[in-house]
């Protein structure tokens, strides 16, 4: 006769280096020391962000097995709709579990960290390939009986531990296992590795699980725009922003101003407002907002000067020291691999000189031979730091460079196309503004994106006057973002009969 008792079924989804195996071992040890038979199996993922390792455990009361005179038959893999507890070390992994139907409304307690470690597909996307975290949380909330979540990576960092200890604490805090707190803590002590840090992380995980929200946290409100600033030039920017733009638009535009002052200077940020005023006169709020967002991104394009600036900032050195946990008595060395191409060197030079070198004969070949191989620069050394610091200092002459001349001409042509479309077809103008998503990065990525962008500008001109112009341009843009080789764009172009 089959036993009426059922095992507790637990699935763990964890990436490499997060201690998923340790967590599984802790649960097995906890169960075996407190009257349960435990079994665990694991199926390794392909890589850290193309598939997490799945650990599966089943726990069965030993007393029940002995009373029935037979060992329980425990499964080796999780079955859709038949998991009691699912632990996910990252939000996307929780979403994957929901997609695999491992989470069910009638029985599954889902415990997940809300932080993100972006997947390969997200990072390699031509556009913004990031998954919508709010949508993932909502899907998890709908799929699970209980959904406990908080940022476990931050909790582990605060305690100097790893996320597995926080998950172990959250498992206790959820109350789904029939073991007391002391039993959990004794399990960690028996492990004997980083005990104090693990106990601290366990305690924080347990407390945060108890306090975890039952519904998704509301989005943070936009930061208010400061009324004044001590710097006279920035104060002039803020006053103009508040006088010429609606309050609802000001937080977004203020972020654009902050970005461009940091990138160049206050006069460059004033040019940003000049350009936006020409768009705002059309009275279309969505068009103004989309243009503001993408114009700020384009005007702060990545060049060699910007890269050198970011690599020599004190905040960057502090961040690296924190990430690798450098001790007070330890020395930190940072090695940067640099491989500037001829085009990037010419882009940094004054426009006339850059064009001459780009189309010269012997000088061009000499520079190409000189830069054929990359070099390693140690920015933590005086020589390496001063080399990049001097390059970052070229910022004051950026607007005379070849790259600025080229990018500025493209920006002006893009804004003129938006302005021309706005009067007759505001929806088409909005899609034109969004086409800037293709122009990003540097090197080959930038060149491919720019080619696709220019092709879409031609398409917009041909589509003008069609009733479906905006929708068609949006489809072409999505196709251009779908693959770097442009095959999807070619197919969409043919379908649009352009």
N, C-alpha and C positions, 0 to 999 in steps of 0.2 A: 504493500500500500504506500502511495506517495506521501511524503511528509507535507503537512500543512504549513510548516515554517518555510519562509523564503529567505534566501541570502540577501544581504545588503549589497547593492551593486553600485560601484563607484568607477567613474571614468575620469582620467586626468589628461588634459591636453597641454603640453608644455614644450617650449622651444629649447634648443640646445643651450647649455650653460645656466639654465634656470633651476636646476635641482629637481626636476620632475622625478627622476629615479630615487632620489633621497626621500622625497615626499611619499612615494609609493612604499618604500621600505619602512618609513615611520608608521604608516597606517597598518602595514602588515604586523610590525612589531607591537604596536598598540593593541591590535586585535588579539594576537596570540598570547599576550601577557594578561589578557582579561577575558579568557574563556571562549575564544572564537577560533574556528579554523579559517585560515586566510589563504587566498591564492592570488597571484599577480602575474600578468603577462604584459608584454609591450611590443608595439609595432613602431619601428623607427621611421621618422619622416625623412624625406629626400634631403632637405637642407633646412637651415634655420628659418628661412622665410618662404619656403615653397611647401612646407608641410611639417607640422609639429609631430613629436612622438606622442603616441596614444598609449597610456598605461591603463590597464583595466584590472580591477580588483573585485573579488567577491568574498564577503565575510559571512560565516554561518556559525550559530551558537553550538559549541562543542557538546554541551549538556543535552541538547536536542538530538544530536547525532548519536550520542551514546545511548540515550533512552530508546531510540528506534533501532539500535543495533546495526546501523549501516552508515558508511561515510557518504557525505553529500556529493552529488555530481555538480561540479562548478564549471561555468562556461569560461572559454578562453578569450572571447572577444565581446564587445558590447553589441547589443541588439537594439535596433531602432524601437523606441517606445518602451524600453525595458531597462532604464537607468534611474537609480534613485538619487544619486548625487553626481554632478558634473563640475569639475574644477578646471577653469581655463586661466592660463597665466597671462593672457592678453585678449583684448576685446575681439579682434578678428577671429581668434580661435574659438571664442564663444559663439560667434556668428557661424563659423564652419560647423560647429556641433549642432546648431539649430538646423542648418541646411541639410545635414546628414540624418535628421530626425532622431538624434540621440536625446533630445530634450522634449519632454511631453508635459502637457498641461496638468494631467491628473496625478503625476508623481514626482517629477524631477525638481530638485533644488539646484539651481544653477548659481555657482559662485565664480565670479570673474573679476579680473583686473580691468579697469577702464582705460589704462594707458595704451598707446599704440606703438608697435614696431612695424614699420611699413613693409609690406610684402614686395617681392621682386617685381611683380606685375604693376604694383602701384608706383614704384620708383622709376620704372623703365617706360612708363606711359609718355607719349608725346605731349599730352596735356596734363591736367591735374587728375591723376589717376587714383587719388586717395578715396577710399571708401568713406561713406557718410557715417561717422561714428554715432550720431543721433539715431539714424535709421537702424543701425545694428542693435543699439540698446533697445529701441522700441520693439524690434523683432524678437529679441531675447525675452523682453517683458511679456510679450504676447504668448510666447511658446512655453514658458516655464511655469511651474506651480509657484515657486518662489525664485526671485532673482536678486541676489545680493552682490553688489558691486561697489568698488572704490578703487582708487589708484594704488595698487599694491606695489608697483615699482618704486613709487615715491616713499611708501612706508618702509620698504626694504632698505632704500638708500638712507633714510633717517636713522635706521637702527644699525647700519653697517653690516647688513646681512643680505641674503638672497630671497627671491620671491617665494620659494618653496616654503620657507618658515612662516611667511605671512599667510600663505594659503592654508597651512596647517592650523594656524590660529583662527582663520575665518571658518574653517571646517568645524572647529570646536564652537565658535560663536554662533554658528547656524543651529546648533542643537540637534542635528540629525543623527549623530552617533550616540550610542548608549554608554558613553564613557565620560567620567568627570574630568575637570581641568587638571587635577593632579596627575591623572593617568597620562594625559597628553604631555605634560611637562616632564614627567619621568621618562617618557619615550625619547625626548630630545636629550636628556642627560645621559641616557644609556648610549646614545650615538657617540658622544664624547668629542665631537668636532665643532669648534666655534660655538660652544654651548651658550655662553652669555649673550652673544649677539643673536643667536637663534631664538633664545627665550624672550629677548626683548622684542624681536620681530613677531614672534608668536603672540605675545601679549597685545601688541598693537593691532595685529590682524583680528584677534578675537574681539577687541573693543570696537573696532571699526565695522566688523560684521554685524554686531548688535545694533550699531547706529546707522547701518547702511540704509539709504532711502528706498522706499517702496515704489517710487515713481522716478522717472528721469529728472535730473536736476535742471532747473530752468537755465536758459542761456544767460551768460553774464551781460548786463547792460553795457552799452557803449560808454567809453570813458568820456567824461565831459570835456569840452574844449576850454582851456584856460582863458580867462578874460584878458589877461595881460602877461607880459614877459619882461624880464629885466633887460634883455638884449633889444635894442631899439629896432633893428632890422626885423627880428622875429615878431616883435610887437606890432610892427606895421603889417606883417603878413596876417596875423590874427585879427586885427581890426578890419582889414579888407575882407577876410573870410566871413566875419560876422555881419558885415554890412551888405555884402553882395550875394550871399547864398543862404538858402533856407536852413533853419535850425536842424531839420532832419538830415540834411546833407553834410553838415559841418563836421561831425566826428570822422567820417570817411575821408573828407578832404584834408582834415587836420593830420591824419595819418600819412597822407600823401605828402603834405608839406614837411612833416618830420623826416620822412624818408629822404626827400630831395635835399633838405638842408644838410643832413648827415652825409649824403652822397656827394654833394657839390658845395653849395652855399645858398644864402638867402635870396640872392638875385635870380638864381636858377629856379628856386621855388616860386618866385614871383612870376617867372615865365610860365610856370605850370598854371597859376591862377589866371593869367592872361588868356591862355589857350582854353581853359574851362569856361571862362566868361563868354567866349564866342559860341560855345556849345549850349550853355545855359539859356541863351536868349530864345531858343526854340521852345522853352517851357515844358520840356519832356523830362520828368524826374528820373525815370529809368535810364534814359539816354545819358543824362548828366552823370548819374552814379556809375554806369558801366564805363563811360569814357574816363571818368576820374580815376577809377581803379586801374584800368589798363594803361592809361597815360603815365601814371606814376611808376608803374612797373617798367614801361618802355624807356622813360627818361632816366631811369636808374639802371641802364643796361650793364651787364657784366663785361668789364674789360680788364686788362692787365693791371691798370692802376687800382681798380677796385679790389682785385684779388690781393694785391700787395698791401693795401690799406687794411683789409680785414685780417690778414695773417700777422700783422704787426701790432694789433691793438692789445692793450693790457688785459682787457676782458677776455680775449681769446686765450692768452697764456693762463689766466686764472681758471678758465673753464677746463682746459686740458689738464691742468694740475689736479683739479677736482675729480675729473673723470678717471684718471689713472691712480688717484689716491696717493699722491706724492707725500712722503713723510718730511718732517722738518729737517732731518739730517740727510735727505736724499737729493740728488741732482737730477734735473729733468733736461733731456735733449729732445728737440723736435726737428725732424728731418722732413723737408718738403721736396717732392719730386716735381721739377719744372721742365716743361717741354714746349716752349713757345714756338709757334710756327711762323713762317715768313709773314703771313697775312697779319698775325697779331702784332708782330714787331712793327710792320708798316702802319697799322692802325694807331699805334701809340705815338708815332712821329707827327710833326706838323703836316698838314694836309698835302701841301705841295711836295715836300720831301718824301712823304709816304707813297704818293702816286708815282713819283720818279723811280724810287727803289723797286716798287712792285712791278714796273714794266721795263726795268733796266736789264742789261745783259750780264756782264761779268760781276758787277756788284751784287746783283740778286743771287747768282750762283754761289758767290763767296759766302753770303749770309746763310744760304740754305745748307752749305757744307758745315758751316760753323755750328748750326743749330740742328743738325741731323739727329744727334743723340741728345736726350734729355740730360739734365744734371740734377744732383741732389744738393739742396741748400739747407744748411742747418741754421734755422732762424733763432735758435736759442744761443747761438754764438754771436759775438760782436760783429764779425765780418758779415755773416749771413743776415743778421737783423738790419744792419746799416744798408746793405744792398737793397733789400725790399723796402726799407723806410724811404730811401732816396727815390725808388720807383713810385711809391705811394705819394711822394711830394709833387709828382707831376700833375696832381689833381688841379692845381691852379691854372695849368695850361691845357686842361682837357678840351676846352671848347675851341682850341685851335688845331686839334688832332684830326687825322683822317677819319677815324672811327666816328667822331662826333659829327663831322660834316655829312657822312653817309647816313647815320642814324637820324640826324635832324631832318635831312631831306625826306626820308621815308615817313617820319612822324608827320611832317607838314602835309605830305600828299595824302596820308591816311585821314588826317583831320579835315582836309578839304573835301574828301570823299564823303565823310560823315556829314559835314555841313550841307553838301549838295543833296544828299539823300534825305536829310531831316525834314525839309520843307514838304516834300511830296510823299515820303514813305518813312515815318519815324521808326517803324518796326525793322525796316531794312537798315536804317542807320544804327540801331542797337546791335544788330548782328554784325555790322561792319566793325563796331567798337570791340566786340568780343573776338574778332578774328586776330587781335593782337596776341592771343594765347599761343599762337604758333611761333611767335618771335621770342626766343629765349635761349639761354645757354651761351655757349661759345664753340668755336671750332666747327667741326662737321655738323654738330647738332644745330647750331645757329644757321649755318648755310642751308641745310635742308628745310628748316622751318621758314626761313626767309623766302626760299623758292616757292613753297606752298602758299605762303601769305600773298606774295605778288600774284600768284595765279588766282587766288580768291578775289583780289582787288579787280582783276580783269573780269572775273565772273560777275561781280556785283554791278559793274558797268553794263554788262550785257543783260543782266536780269532786271535792270531798272525799268519800271513800267508794268512788269508782270504782276498779276494778283498774288502769286505765291512766291514773290521774290525773297522775302525774309525767310520763309520756311526752307526754301531751296538753298539759300546761302548757309543757313544753319546746318543743313544736312551735309553740304560740302565741307564745312569746317570740321564737323564731327568725323567725316571720312578722312580728312587730312590728318587728324589727331590719332586715327586708328592704327596707322602703321607708318614707319619711317620711310619706307620705300615708295609710298605714294600709289600703291596698287588700288587701295580702297577709294582714293580720290579719283583715280582714272575711271573706275567703274561708276562712281557717283556723277562724274562729269559727263560721261556718256549717257547716263540715265536722264540727266537734266537737259540733254540736247543742246549743249552750249558750243 
